[in-house]
Amino acid sequence: MKLTNEQQEFIKKNLRDNLRYRETYEELYDHILTAFDHTPDGLSFENAVNKIINDDFGGFNGLAMIEDRYQRTASSEIKRLYLMYLTKCLKLPLISFLVISVAAVYYMVCQPWFGYSILYTCILLINLIPVTLFYIRPIRTGYIWGRIKGSVKNRGFLWLRYIPIAILLGVFGIIPWIFLEDSNPSHWFKNAPPAIITVILIAFMIHTVASYRVYRHDFKVSLPKK
């Protein structure tokens, strides 16, 4: 069954009104167009659309359930990739760069000019990379400004932006309370061994490397269809 431009626009509007994510919108739209080749003769256009949605997806309630499952799967995949890239930092060939980085950071931390303000600045600069990637992603892939629907992966990338950093900052803030009587960060820094400062900086660096690789993977697979 050859659809007119008006009929295609009807399907698009119907899906836009009932779907939340662009990925599901694109996949289901393509599926419905293909399904029209197998619809029985004699059905009106609107009845044929409803039959496809009801038979193949369980109606619009079924579409909502499909999107919920898709969203959970997409978020789990982002977490899986992040943990995989974290692990790869501890394996060849990246572990050789990690060893060199540890030595370089430790040497820097031991210098008399390295103070608490420099540590804080280093952490901000290191974290600036994943924060920038978080905002570049929707611009690069087109999920922005309401021109098209948001990505099913958005919740997973929110997790990637906030949760690992919250854990690192939480550990960084909790250490003084656990090990020292004086919890003032600047006082803690003056008394902390260089090895602890090095571990903190390296942890943020590993997080940034893993985050970058997750974003790079997503950039390759999430470019919008023309």
DODRENMI-325057 format. One record per atom (N, C-alpha, C): x negated, y negated, z. Coordinates in pm, whole numbers, padded with zeros to 5 digits, always signed. Layout:
REM residues N
XYZ
...
***
This chain:
REM residues 226
-00085+00119+00000
+00000+00000+00000
-00089-00124+00000
-00077-00204-00103
-00157-00325-00117
-00090-00438-00039
-00164-00495+00055
-00109-00601+00139
-00137-00737+00078
-00040-00825+00092
-00059-00962+00047
-00137-01040+00151
-00182-01159+00116
-00253-01244+00210
-00165-01279+00330
-00036-01303+00304
+00057-01335+00413
+00072-01218+00510
+00077-01097+00456
+00090-00979+00542
-00037-00957+00624
-00152-00979+00562
-00277-00967+00637
-00284-01071+00750
-00239-01192+00723
-00238-01295+00826
-00142-01258+00939
-00031-01193+00904
+00065-01149+01006
-00001-01049+01101
-00077-00954+01044
-00145-00854+01127
-00250-00922+01216
-00326-01014+01157
-00429-01084+01235
-00368-01159+01353
-00258-01231+01326
-00194-01308+01433
-00140-01216+01541
-00081-01104+01499
-00027-01008+01595
-00136-00955+01686
-00251-00924+01628
-00362-00873+01707
-00423-00982+01795
-00439-01101+01740
-00494-01212+01820
-00408-01241+01943
-00277-01229+01927
-00186-01258+02038
-00188-01150+02145
-00239-01031+02113
-00228-00919+02206
-00363-00859+02247
-00471-00907+02188
-00603-00854+02222
-00689-00963+02283
-00785-00920+02367
-00871-01015+02437
-01009-01028+02376
-01057-00925+02305
-01196-00922+02264
-01209-00913+02112
-01315-00977+02063
-01335-00979+01919
-01369-00842+01864
-01450-00764+01937
-01488-00633+01887
-01366-00545+01863
-01275-00543+01961
-01155-00459+01944
-01064-00518+01835
-01058-00650+01827
-00979-00714+01723
-01028-00671+01585
-01159-00675+01562
-01214-00640+01431
-01194-00492+01400
-01218-00406+01498
-01206-00263+01474
-01061-00222+01448
-00969-00277+01529
-00829-00239+01512
-00770-00298+01385
-00813-00416+01347
-00765-00475+01222
-00808-00388+01104
-00934-00346+01102
-00981-00258+00995
-00905-00126+00996
-00879-00073+01117
-00807+00053+01128
-00665+00041+01071
-00598-00067+01102
-00459-00085+01055
-00457-00099+00903
-00552-00173+00846
-00557-00185+00701
-00577-00049+00635
-00665+00033+00693
-00689+00166+00638
-00566+00254+00655
-00498+00242+00769
-00382+00326+00797
-00266+00301+00701
-00260+00183+00643
-00153+00152+00548
-00158+00241+00425
-00274+00298+00396
-00284+00389+00282
-00208+00519+00306
-00175+00547+00435
-00110+00674+00469
+00029+00655+00529
+00084+00533+00523
+00217+00511+00579
+00323+00563+00483
+00433+00619+00538
+00539+00672+00450
+00603+00562+00366
+00646+00598+00246
+00717+00504+00161
+00855+00475+00220
+00904+00358+00193
+01038+00322+00240
+01040+00242+00367
+00927+00237+00442
+00922+00157+00563
+00898+00010+00528
+00964-00078+00600
+00935-00220+00581
+00796-00249+00636
+00740-00361+00596
+00605-00396+00638
+00593-00404+00790
+00684-00477+00855
+00675-00494+01000
+00695-00361+01073
+00788-00278+01023
+00808-00147+01084
+00684-00060+01067
+00617-00073+00953
+00496+00006+00929
+00385-00037+01026
+00371-00170+01049
+00272-00219+01145
+00301-00165+01284
+00425-00174+01327
+00463-00125+01460
+00442+00025+01473
+00470+00099+01364
+00452+00245+01368
+00305+00280+01386
+00217+00211+01314
+00074+00238+01327
+00026+00208+01468
+00067+00093+01522
+00022+00055+01657
+00077+00151+01761
+00203+00193+01747
+00263+00286+01844
+00204+00425+01832
+00191+00475+01709
+00145+00613+01689
-00004+00629+01719
-00083+00530+01677
-00229+00544+01689
-00285+00492+01821
-00215+00395+01882
-00270+00332+02002
-00177+00332+02121
-00058+00385+02106
+00036+00386+02218
+00100+00251+02244
+00115+00170+02138
+00177+00040+02153
+00078-00062+02209
+00130-00181+02237
+00041-00287+02286
-00007-00260+02428
+00070-00185+02508
+00019-00143+02639
-00100-00050+02622
-00092+00035+02521
-00205+00124+02491
-00327+00046+02446
-00304-00061+02369
-00416-00145+02326
-00487-00208+02446
-00409-00251+02545
-00468-00311+02666
-00554-00209+02740
-00508-00085+02747
-00585+00020+02814
-00713+00050+02737
-00701+00050+02604
-00820+00073+02521
-00924-00035+02546
-00880-00161+02555
-00973-00270+02579
-01037-00260+02716
-00960-00219+02816
-01016-00204+02951
-01126-00099+02952
-01101+00014+02885
-01203+00120+02877
-01324+00071+02800
-01300+00001+02693
-01408-00051+02609
-01495-00149+02690
-01429-00234+02768
-01503-00333+02848
-01590-00264+02953
-01534-00163+03020
-01613-00090+03121
-01730-00018+03057
-01707+00041+02940
-01815+00111+02870
-01925+00015+02827
-01884-00102+02775
-01982-00201+02730
-02066-00252+02848
-02002-00278+02963
-02075-00324+03081
-02171-00217+03131
-02126-00092+03131
-02213+00017+03174
-02333+00032+03082
-02313+00010+02953
-02423+00021+02858
-02527-00088+02881
-02483-00209+02913
-02577-00318+02942
-02659-00285+03066
-02594-00233+03170
-02666-00195+03291
-02764-00082+03261
-02721+00015+03178
-02808+00127+03144
-02933+00078+03070
-02912-00012+02973
-03026-00066+02898
-03120-00143+02990
-03064-00222+03081
-03147-00300+03173
-03234-00208+03259
-03173-00105+03316
-03249-00012+03400
-03351+00065+03318
-03317+00098+03193
-03411+00168+03107
-03533+00082+03078
-03509-00047+03048
-03621-00136+03018
-03703-00166+03144
-03638-00170+03260
-03714-00183+03385
-03810-00065+03401
-03759+00054+03376
-03841+00175+03389
-03956+00175+03290
-03929+00128+03168
-04034+00126+03065
-04148+00033+03102
-04121-00067+03185
-04228-00156+03229
-04331-00082+03314
-04291+00032+03369
-04381+00109+03454
-04444+00226+03380
-04428+00228+03247
-04483+00333+03164
-04571+00272+03056
-04658+00357+02999
-04739+00311+02887
-04650+00276+02769
-04684+00172+02692
-04805+00088+02703
-04787-00033+02794
-04662-00060+02839
-04637-00184+02913
-04704-00186+03048
-04728-00070+03109
-04788-00071+03243
-04929-00129+03240
-04998-00116+03125
-05132-00176+03116
-05123-00328+03124
-05021-00385+03058
-05000-00530+03069
-04956-00568+03211
-04880-00479+03275
-04836-00505+03411
-04955-00510+03506
-05049-00418+03490
-05168-00417+03576
-05248-00546+03557
-05265-00588+03432
-05337-00713+03405
-05262-00831+03465
-05129-00830+03455
-05049-00939+03511
-05061-00945+03662
-05058-00828+03726
-05073-00824+03872
-05206-00884+03913
-05314-00847+03843
-05447-00899+03877
-05452-01051+03856
-05394-01098+03745
-05397-01241+03716
-05315-01321+03817
-05197-01269+03850
-05111-01339+03947
-05176-01339+04084
-05232-01226+04123
-05298-01219+04255
-05413-01319+04263
-05490-01327+04156
-05601-01424+04153
-05547-01566+04167
-05438-01598+04096
-05380-01732+04103
-05328-01762+04244
-05260-01663+04304
-05203-01683+04437
-05312-01709+04541
-05428-01651+04521
-05538-01666+04619
-05610-01800+04609
-05580-01877+04505
-05649-02005+04489
-05598-02107+04592
-05686-02195+04639
-05647-02293+04741
-05541-02392+04692
-05533-02415+04562
-05436-02511+04509
-05296-02452+04495
-05284-02320+04510
-05154-02255+04492
-05072-02272+04620
-04964-02352+04612
-04881-02378+04728
-04737-02332+04708
-04655-02358+04809
-04515-02315+04804
-04440-02379+04688
-04467-02506+04661
-04397-02573+04551
-04431-02511+04417
-04556-02465+04401
-04596-02399+04277
-04526-02264+04264
-04517-02191+04376
-04445-02064+04375
-04299-02085+04332
-04235-02182+04392
-04095-02211+04360
-04080-02250+04213
-04174-02331+04162
-04170-02371+04021
-04189-02252+03929
-04281-02163+03964
-04304-02043+03883
-04179-01957+03874
-04111-01940+03988
-03988-01860+03989
-03882-01923+03900
-03867-02055+03907
-03768-02124+03824
-03802-02110+03676
-03929-02126+03641
-03969-02117+03501
-03951-01975+03447
-03985-01875+03528
-03968-01737+03484
-03820-01706+03462
-03735-01753+03554
-03592-01725+03544
-03525-01807+03433
-03594-01911+03387
-03536-01995+03283
-03515-01918+03153
-03597-01817+03129
-03587-01740+03004
-03455-01664+02996
-03419-01578+03095
-03289-01509+03084
-03171-01604+03090
-03183-01715+03164
-03073-01812+03168
-03051-01873+03030
-03161-01909+02963
-03151-01964+02827
-03091-01863+02731
-03134-01737+02740
-03080-01633+02654
-02930-01613+02677
-02887-01629+02803
-02745-01614+02835
-02660-01715+02758
-02713-01837+02744
-02637-01941+02673
-02659-01935+02521
-02774-01882+02477
-02798-01869+02335
-02711-01759+02274
-02688-01652+02349
-02617-01538+02295
-02481-01574+02233
-02390-01643+02304
-02261-01671+02242
-02271-01763+02121
-02373-01852+02120
-02390-01939+02004
-02439-01858+01884
-02535-01772+01909
-02594-01694+01800
-02497-01592+01743
-02416-01530+01828
-02326-01426+01781
-02187-01479+01745
-02161-01606+01779
-02035-01666+01738
-01924-01659+01841
-01951-01607+01960
-01847-01594+02063
-01839-01724+02145
-01795-01831+02088
-01799-01958+02160
-01695-02054+02105
-01654-02146+02192
-01570-02260+02155
-01433-02218+02105
-01388-02096+02131
-01254-02056+02097
-01230-02033+01949
-01336-02037+01869
-01316-02016+01726
-01275-01871+01700
-01332-01780+01775
-01292-01640+01771
-01291-01589+01914
-01234-01473+01933
-01219-01421+02069
-01355-01391+02132
-01353-01387+02266
-01475-01358+02340
-01520-01215+02321
-01642-01189+02367
-01701-01057+02351
-01661-00965+02465
-01643-00838+02432
-01614-00737+02533
-01734-00718+02627
-01851-00767+02586
-01973-00751+02665
-01995-00865+02765
-01909-00966+02765
-01934-01083+02847
-01950-01050+02995
-01865-00961+03047
-01875-00928+03189
-02008-00859+03220
-02054-00775+03130
-02183-00709+03151
-02298-00808+03153
-02292-00910+03067
-02399-01009+03065
-02391-01104+03184
-02271-01125+03237
-02259-01200+03362
-02328-01123+03475
-02306-00992+03477
-02375-00906+03576
-02526-00918+03559
-02573-00912+03435
-02717-00919+03410
-02775-01052+03453
-02697-01159+03437
-02749-01290+03473
-02757-01309+03624
-02657-01263+03698
-02646-01300+03839
-02693-01191+03936
-02657-01065+03912
-02678-00963+04014
-02826-00935+04039
-02909-00906+03936
-03051-00880+03965
-03120-00999+04031
-03088-01120+03983
-03149-01239+04044
-03101-01255+04189
-02973-01228+04213
-02921-01239+04350
-02993-01140+04442
-03021-01021+04390
-03094-00922+04470
-03236-00971+04500
-03304-01023+04397
-03440-01070+04417
-03445-01188+04514
-03353-01283+04494
-03350-01399+04583
-03308-01358+04724
-03218-01258+04732
-03176-01210+04863
-03293-01149+04939
-03370-01067+04870
-03487-01006+04933
-03588-01115+04971
-03605-01212+04881
-03699-01321+04908
-03657-01401+05030
-03525-01420+05047
-03477-01496+05162
-03469-01417+05290
-03453-01285+05277
-03436-01201+05396
-03571-01166+05460
-03676-01160+05377
-03808-01120+05428
-03849-01199+05551
-03838-01333+05548
-03881-01408+05668
-03802-01371+05793
-03672-01345+05778
-03592-01309+05895
-03633-01173+05952
-03678-01085+05866
-03712-00950+05912
-03851-00946+05976
-03947-01012+05911
-04086-00994+05951
-04145-01110+06031
-04080-01226+06026
-04139-01342+06092
-04038-01410+06183
-04087-01469+06290
-03998-01543+06379
-03955-01675+06316
-04042-01738+06238
-04012-01865+06173
-03962-01836+06031
-03836-01868+06005
-03778-01834+05876
-03785-01948+05775
-03847-02059+05811
-03863-02166+05714
-03947-02116+05597
-03896-02125+05472
-03968-02067+05359
-04109-02118+05342
-04129-02248+05360
-04263-02302+05341
-04359-02251+05449
-04309-02237+05572
-04392-02181+05679
-04422-02034+05653
-04320-01964+05604
-04340-01822+05573
-04445-01806+05465
-04441-01893+05365
-04537-01882+05255
-04680-01898+05306
-04702-01990+05399
-04836-02014+05449
-04891-01893+05523
-04801-01814+05583
-04844-01698+05661
-04835-01566+05584
-04773-01569+05465
-04753-01445+05391
-04883-01402+05322
-04911-01274+05323
-05030-01224+05250
-05013-01249+05100
-05122-01275+05030
-05113-01295+04884
-05047-01179+04812
-05062-01058+04864
-05003-00941+04798
-04851-00951+04794
-04788-01004+04901
-04642-01017+04903
-04597-01121+04802
-04666-01234+04795
-04634-01338+04697
-04648-01282+04556
-04753-01203+04535
-04775-01142+04404
-04660-01049+04367
-04617-00968+04461
-04506-00875+04436
-04380-00951+04398
-04353-01062+04467
-04233-01142+04437
-04238-01194+04294
-04350-01253+04256
-04362-01308+04121
-04356-01199+04014
-04421-01087+04040
-04419-00977+03942
-04277-00921+03929
-04203-00913+04039
-04065-00863+04032
-03980-00952+03943
-03995-01084+03957
-03921-01176+03869
-03967-01162+03724
-04094-01140+03702
-04145-01124+03566
-04089-00997+03501
-04087-00887+03576
-04033-00762+03522
-03885-00778+03489
-03812-00844+03577
-03670-00870+03550
-03653-00949+03421
-03736-01049+03401
-03726-01131+03281
-03757-01052+03155
-03859-00968+03160
-03894-00885+03045
-03780-00789+03010
-03726-00723+03113
-03615-00628+03089
-03492-00701+03035
-03462-00818+03090
-03347-00895+03043
-03365-00937+02898
-03486-00984+02865
-03513-01026+02728
-03491-00911+02630
-03534-00791+02667
-03520-00678+02577
-03374-00636+02561
-03294-00653+02667
-03151-00626+02655
-03087-00725+02558
-03120-00853+02573
-03065-00954+02482
-03111-00931+02338
-03237-00895+02322
-03287-00870+02187
-03213-00754+02122
-03188-00649+02198
-03110-00535+02148
-02970-00579+02108
-02908-00664+02191
-02773-00709+02161
-02769-00799+02038
-02871-00884+02022
-02875-00971+01904
-02876-00889+01775
-02938-00772+01780
-02949-00690+01660
-02816-00624+01623
-02732-00595+01723
-02611-00517+01696
-02483-00599+01704
-02491-00725+01745
-02368-00802+01771
-02343-00917+01677
-02417-00924+01567
-02391-01033+01474
-02251-01018+01415
-02174-01126+01407
-02037-01114+01361
-02025-01076+01215
-01915-01011+01184
-01885-00979+01047
-01846-01104+00971
-01883-01108+00845
-01847-01223+00761
-01704-01207+00711
***
